[in-house]
Each structure stands twice: as structure tokens, then as C-alpha cells.
Amino acid sequence: MTRNLDAPDLWETHADWWIAGFTDGADPEYVDQILPMAADELAGAARVLDIGCGDGQISRLAASAGARVTGIDPTWNCVRVARERGGGADYSRASASGLPFGDGAFDAAVACLVFEHIDDVDEAIAEVARVLEPGGRFCFFLNHPILQAPGSVWVDDHLVDPPEQYWRLGPYLDEIETVEEVELGVRIRFVHRPLSRYVNALARNGLRIDRMVEPAPPDSFLDQGPGYEASAAFPRLLYLRLTKSA
Ligand SMILES: C[S@@+](CC[C@H](N)C(=O)[O-])C[C@H]1O[C@@H](n2cnc3c(N)ncnc32)[C@H](O)[C@@H]1O
């Protein structure tokens, strides 16, 4: 399924929620974990494509390290803010499943917390492989699929004695689209897929895994309140570094 760029969209409606809560230093996981990892993983790249760039926080980071950076996002309300915030990258409106660039145009691509919102994952992964030069790298960040299955929820049960804290897991193996109320009045679409679904699509397109990271949440996340520290052994983030075969 290809996203209709002209259709009203939940990301268009709620872009300001994302930008206010997760960019420009507002989110401890970005500040202390995701952005430092992205900086390390993109180091040395010359031409970077940031797929689903949002407000451009990763594009700006890569541009500040000297790369020529292009950010794309189908959401006007993200592209507009990315252009306002600037930082040396170029931004345009496009979807991951139809990248308006030539074959081998980039030596690095990054997608951060984007593919879990994309319907046509096979087309999008094929596009990543197409626009990367042979030997190019794909820095792929996902909300960890194990905890993203619909119905998965952190349970803090004080009705039992002693109280119990645990993850209840939803149907991990099913590929399911859901619209979740992530905050009062804010509804965002997710497509849950098991990890094998991604890995096999990447492999079919000649993208080889070189590194996989399942980090514990950073201390700044765990320090947010009682109960959070118990989630230290559960990875909220999954990172894969892939290399396009020569
Ligand atoms: C959770 S935000 C992440 C933004 C940015 N990557 C970051 O890390 O700050 C998800 C982004 O994916 C974008 N998105 C949704 N569908 C997309 C698609 N089909 N192609 C590319 N980006 C998409 C949204 O507009 C939104 O900006």
C-alpha cells in the first residue's frame, strides 16, 4: 500500500506533539542515547539521506559533522519545521517507498523510529538499497519490536502482595496495524512486525547486518520515577547497522 501524500494524515495532525516532546533536547532517550549513537554510526559519511527526518534532528547532527545531508519526510508539518531549524541540511517532502533520488546517490542512509509507521515496508527497504552506493551503510533504528506488539504494556500491579512489575506481551508474530492513543487526544498509526520480517526483507535487498544493538534504556529515562528502574532489563530500542553488498 502506498501512502497518499495528499490524504489527511495522523502524522500531519500530530507533528507538533512529536516535535514538542521528542526534539530539541526535550526527550532524555534522544539526548542520552539515540543522538550519540547516530553520531557515532554516521561518522565519516559524506552524503547522508535521513528517511522520515521529522524536525531534522538527526540531519542537523550529521550536517554538523561535515556530511552533505538530505532529509525527506511525507509530513509537511515536519518538513516545514526542519527547514525553519535549518542546520545545513536540505529537506523535501517524500515517502520512504518512493525516494526521489538516483541509484547509488548516498553513502549512508538513516531511518530513526520511522519504519514502524510505514505500510509498504518491502518497497521502502528496496528503495533504501537502491539509493545506497555499494558498500554504503544503512543505520536503522526501531522501537524494539518485542515491546511494540499491540497490547504489550508495562504492568505495575499493586493488587498483588508483593507488588509485581512486568511486561505483558501482545501477539508478537502477527503483522498488525494499530492506531494508538499515545497521549490524551494524540493518535498515531503503528505497524507492528516481528524482527524476522525486517531482517529477511533487508537480506533480500542485499543489506547485510554488521552490528545489532539492544541497549538498556539510559539512566535519564530510568530515573524518571519509581517503577522505571525495574524496566532496565528491557530494550526499548533496536539498532541495526547494515552494509549494502558490493
Ligand atoms: C517518530 S518520528 C521520527 C522522526 C525522526 N526520524 C527523529 O528521529 O526525530 C516518525 C517520522 O516518520 C515519518 N513518516 C511517516 N510515514 C512515513 C513514510 N511513509 N516515509 C517516510 N517517513 C514517514 C513521520 O512523518 C515522522 O516524521
The ligand as an ORCA input file, in Angstrom:
! r2SCAN-3c Opt
* xyz 0 1
  C       8.744      9.070     15.327
  S       9.000     10.281     14.090
  C      10.775     10.225     13.914
  C      11.347     11.455     13.265
  C      12.874     11.488     13.146
  N      13.377     10.355     12.416
  C      13.538     11.553     14.503
  O      14.168     10.562     14.900
  O      13.409     12.591     15.163
  C       8.420      9.364     12.662
  C       8.511     10.135     11.356
  O       8.216      9.233     10.280
  C       7.568      9.968      9.283
  N       6.893      9.054      8.338
  C       5.661      8.511      8.423
  N       5.383      7.783      7.324
  C       6.486      7.853      6.536
  C       6.836      7.335      5.243
  N       5.971      6.570      4.549
  N       8.040      7.638      4.736
  C       8.925      8.386      5.436
  N       8.658      8.913      6.652
  C       7.456      8.653      7.188
  C       6.633     10.876     10.066
  O       6.165     11.958      9.287
  C       7.523     11.299     11.224
  O       8.223     12.466     10.931
*
